[in-house]
Amino acid sequence: MLKSYVISLIVGILAGVIYGCMAINSPAPPIIALLGLFGMLVGEQIIPLLKRIIKRQPVTMAWFRHECVPKISGTPPPVKKKAP
């Protein structure tokens, strides 16, 4: 648990350094902050994608919709329809 706090602090410091290099005052303007958060959500999905590619499993839109979209958008995954 402490490890996640340390990582969060380090990433926050890195974001602050990037903001400083871009001459953006913190807190950032809302659109920049939202784009940064969106980038983090999308970036999280790169690891499962790479794992799938390394295992030579197909990367399909169905997989993306079921595995990635709910984590990016915060919506529940689509329900699979049962055959009658």
Summary of the structure (lengths in Angstrom):
residues: 84
radius of gyration: 17.3
end to end distance: 45.6
largest distance: 59.6
contacts: 155
relative contact order: 0.07
helix: 68%
strand: 0%
